């Protein structure tokens, strides 16, 4: 799971990456057991 693509929320938005998309990806990674160690 990545933290950001471009470094700022505005730049990420230009790539179509939003907070809700990152939250959805995080939830999916946790469900698959692929969350980084110590983040569960």
SULURWO-V619264 format. One record per residue. RES is the residue in one small letter. PHI is phi in radians with two decimals (* if undefined). OMEGA is omega in whole degrees, -180 to 180 (* if undefined). BURIAL is I if it has 9 or more other C-alpha atoms within 8 Angstrom, else O. Layout:
BEGIN
RES | PHI | OMEGA | BURIAL
RES | PHI | OMEGA | BURIAL
END
This chain:
BEGIN
x | * | -179 | O
x | -1.68 | 179 | O
x | -1.48 | 178 | O
x | -2.79 | 176 | O
x | -1.68 | -170 | O
x | -1.93 | 176 | O
x | 1.76 | 177 | O
x | -2.30 | 180 | O
x | -1.07 | 180 | O
x | -1.09 | 179 | O
x | -1.18 | 177 | I
x | -1.06 | 179 | I
x | -1.03 | 178 | I
x | -1.10 | 177 | O
x | -1.58 | -179 | O
x | 1.50 | 180 | O
x | -1.75 | -179 | I
x | -2.11 | 177 | I
x | -1.02 | -179 | O
x | -1.12 | 177 | O
x | -1.14 | 178 | O
x | -1.13 | 178 | I
x | -1.14 | 179 | O
x | -1.12 | 178 | O
x | -1.14 | 179 | I
x | -1.09 | 179 | I
x | -1.09 | 180 | O
x | -1.13 | 179 | O
x | -1.10 | 179 | I
x | -1.14 | 179 | I
x | -1.08 | -179 | O
x | -1.50 | -180 | O
x | 1.29 | -177 | O
x | -1.95 | 178 | O
x | -1.25 | 178 | I
x | -1.02 | 179 | O
x | -0.97 | 177 | O
x | 1.49 | -178 | O
x | -1.95 | -178 | O
x | -1.50 | * | O
END
